[in-house]
Amino acid sequence: MKKIGILFGQENTFPQAFVEAVNAKNQKGIHAELVSVEKCEQAVDSGYAVIIDRISQDVPFYRAMLKNAAICGTAVINNPFWWSADEKFFNNALAVKLGIPVPKTLLLPSNKHPEGTNGMSFRNLAGMNWDSMVEGVGFPAYMKPHAGGGWKSVYRLEDKNDLYAKHPETNELVMMLQEEIIFTDYYRCYCIGQEDVRIMPYDPRNPHHLRYVAPTMSKEKKLIDLIKGYVLKLNKALGYDFNTVEFAIRDGIPYAIDFCNPAPDADIASVGQENFDWVVESAAKLAIKRAKAHKDGQSNLTWGEYIQSSVLGKSVEPVKPTVVAVEKAPAKPKTPAKPKAETKEKTEVKEAETKPSKAKTKKA
């Protein structure tokens, strides 16, 4: 029996629906359940062929447990080793190398020394000219942690004085300063199994439960296709089988804003019924596929193209640049030009051509 488990925290809709969806498919030799942890012993199999991880980002015990399960052959979704190493600033740098537009971004040193360090620990950190440094990003801007998520410790900054006033509040956090993208449209895109993509109109300015109650999808097919291509490229490079990517559209260009969400919101109350059904079905299909492909005694993890290319000493391939024309208002029809006044001479010639000839034809 191949067991599929889901590890979760405070969620109350997706985990249960996922288990029901897998079991409803009646796949021979495959059974899904909520993960049950009784103990965790080094190098001992967890008993699960596949585990969907929805909570280890907040519970260090679970992250260590999942790494142990992966060593023993469990296909953990997402890869716990990569998830531990991944962070937002790196993601932005990778997106640049892939040729995917992202906001201009700087990494800022923590305001306070991390515990156990002092000024001597930072002797390699040259004196930074913050005034000149931040000019390249501009204002308004956002300051947010270089790792993590959930909109924790995110600040919107109006100017440099605002930055200098709020940075001390971040204490030991390493922050990013990021250009604000004033957008006309915004999309949150689910990507499951590095194949299935669902592009959802989204508005991060709304209260959380209303963010998916947003404007309709753009009718610009070229833009939607471009977004889908970027989503797939990012997730294949990162190696995530369960992730969301957010895009802000400015002047017809989709800027990747947030694409490190390996345990993205899937609650029916926030994503809505249609999106919820899609996520449940896609996740169930992925889990069954990975359970069928599972092989005992070997690694069953997914590793991204960035890691694979690095092992081979190669670079990830950038996407080809694409320009999407910005939709413009239709041009006003031109008023027909008035006909020019004809000269007397031309008028007489026309009259002569149209009048019947007075000459009589001869009879045969």
Secondary structure as the mmCIF struct_conf table of DSSP 4:
data_model
#
loop_
_struct_conf.conf_type_id
_struct_conf.id
_struct_conf.beg_label_comp_id
_struct_conf.beg_label_asym_id
_struct_conf.beg_label_seq_id
_struct_conf.end_label_comp_id
_struct_conf.end_label_asym_id
_struct_conf.end_label_seq_id
STRN STRN1 LYS A 2 LEU A 7
BEND BEND1 GLY A 9 GLN A 10
BEND BEND2 ASN A 12 THR A 13
HELX_RH_AL_P HELX_RH_AL_P1 PHE A 14 ALA A 24
TURN_TY1_P TURN_TY1_P1 LYS A 25 LYS A 25
TURN_TY1_P TURN_TY1_P2 LYS A 28 GLY A 29
STRN STRN2 ILE A 30 LEU A 34
BEND BEND3 GLU A 38 GLU A 38
TURN_TY1_P TURN_TY1_P3 GLN A 42 ALA A 43
BEND BEND4 GLY A 47 GLY A 47
BEND BEND5 ALA A 49 ALA A 49
STRN STRN3 VAL A 50 ASP A 53
BEND BEND6 ARG A 54 ILE A 55
TURN_TY1_P TURN_TY1_P4 SER A 56 ASP A 58
HELX_RH_AL_P HELX_RH_AL_P2 PRO A 60 ILE A 71
TURN_TY1_P TURN_TY1_P5 CYS A 72 GLY A 73
STRN STRN4 ALA A 75 ILE A 77
BEND BEND7 ASN A 78 ASN A 78
HELX_RH_AL_P HELX_RH_AL_P3 PRO A 80 ALA A 85
HELX_RH_AL_P HELX_RH_AL_P4 LYS A 88 LEU A 98
TURN_TY1_P TURN_TY1_P6 GLY A 99 GLY A 99
STRN STRN5 THR A 105 LEU A 108
BEND BEND8 ASN A 111 LYS A 112
HELX_LH_PP_P HELX_LH_PP_P1 HIS A 113 PRO A 114
TURN_TY1_P TURN_TY1_P7 GLU A 115 GLY A 116
HELX_RH_3T_P HELX_RH_3T_P1 GLY A 119 PHE A 122
TURN_TY1_P TURN_TY1_P8 ARG A 123 ASN A 124
BEND BEND9 LEU A 125 LEU A 125
HELX_LH_PP_P HELX_LH_PP_P2 ALA A 126 MET A 128
HELX_RH_AL_P HELX_RH_AL_P5 TRP A 130 GLU A 135
TURN_TY1_P TURN_TY1_P9 GLY A 136 VAL A 137
BEND BEND10 PHE A 139 PRO A 140
STRN STRN6 ALA A 141 PRO A 145
BEND BEND11 HIS A 146 ALA A 147
TURN_TY1_P TURN_TY1_P10 GLY A 150 SER A 153
STRN STRN7 TYR A 155 LEU A 157
BEND BEND12 GLU A 158 ASP A 159
HELX_RH_AL_P HELX_RH_AL_P6 LYS A 160 LYS A 166
HELX_RH_3T_P HELX_RH_3T_P2 HIS A 167 THR A 170
TURN_TY1_P TURN_TY1_P11 ASN A 171 GLU A 172
STRN STRN8 MET A 175 GLU A 179
BEND BEND13 THR A 184 THR A 184
STRN STRN9 ASP A 185 ILE A 192
TURN_TY1_P TURN_TY1_P12 GLY A 193 GLU A 195
STRN STRN10 ASP A 196 PRO A 201
TURN_TY1_P TURN_TY1_P13 PRO A 204 ARG A 205
BEND BEND14 ASN A 206 ASN A 206
HELX_RH_3T_P HELX_RH_3T_P3 HIS A 208 LEU A 210
TURN_TY1_P TURN_TY1_P14 ARG A 211 TYR A 212
BEND BEND15 VAL A 213 VAL A 213
HELX_LH_PP_P HELX_LH_PP_P3 PRO A 215 SER A 218
BEND BEND16 LYS A 219 LYS A 219
HELX_RH_AL_P HELX_RH_AL_P7 LYS A 221 LEU A 238
TURN_TY1_P TURN_TY1_P15 GLY A 239 GLY A 239
BEND BEND17 ASP A 241 ASP A 241
STRN STRN11 PHE A 242 ARG A 250
TURN_TY1_P TURN_TY1_P16 ASP A 251 GLY A 252
STRN STRN12 ILE A 253 ASP A 258
BEND BEND18 PRO A 262 ALA A 263
HELX_RH_AL_P HELX_RH_AL_P8 ILE A 268 VAL A 271
HELX_RH_AL_P HELX_RH_AL_P9 GLN A 273 ALA A 293
TURN_TY1_P TURN_TY1_P17 ASP A 296 GLY A 297
BEND BEND19 GLN A 298 GLN A 298
HELX_RH_AL_P HELX_RH_AL_P10 GLU A 305 VAL A 311
TURN_TY1_P TURN_TY1_P18 LEU A 312 GLY A 313
HELX_LH_PP_P HELX_LH_PP_P4 VAL A 316 PRO A 321
HELX_LH_PP_P HELX_LH_PP_P5 VAL A 324 GLU A 327
HELX_LH_PP_P HELX_LH_PP_P6 ALA A 329 THR A 343
HELX_RH_AL_P HELX_RH_AL_P11 LYS A 344 THR A 354
BEND BEND20 LYS A 355 LYS A 355
HELX_LH_PP_P HELX_LH_PP_P7 PRO A 356 SER A 357
HELX_LH_PP_P HELX_LH_PP_P8 ALA A 359 LYS A 363
#
